[in-house]
Each structure stands twice: as structure tokens, then as C-alpha cells.
Amino acid sequence: MSGLILSGIEPVSVEPRRDAERHLAHPPSAAEFEAAFTAHPDAKGALVTGPTPYGACATLRDIAEVCHRRARSR
């Protein structure tokens, strides 16, 4: 993240989803990445980290589809 900032990129966070019942966080969904791209139309990519401290992993295939669809529409 520091490298992105030092290179002049302004990162935008897509926050994890909080699970009140289990008291843990789930990675953002593909729909949440889609919403973030819509809110920040100049965004050029996504950096997805995981697993979370709780061992949960993002659905990378679905997030990649969002990114690829966005790249094709540019």
C-alpha cells in the first residue's frame, strides 16, 4: 500500500463486510468491487489481499470478472 501511495496512486478501500453474528469480517464481494468502480470511475485496477485474519478468502474469480468486464468497456 505504501508503494502505491509513494508512486502517486490514490488507493480507495473496499471495506470488508462485518458479520455481527460470528464477530468476524468477510472479504468484499464482487458486487462491492463493482460499486467501488462505479463510485471511482478513474480507477484502473484492484488489489485484493487475503485470506483475512479469520481465514476467509475473497471470490477472486467473480472479482476478476468485474475487473475484466470493466477493462473491456473502456
Buried (B, 14 or more C-beta within 10 A) or exposed (E): EEEEEEEEBEEEEBEBEEEEEEEBBBBBBBEBBBBBBEEEEEBEEBEBEEEBEEEBEBEEEEBBBBBEEBEEEE
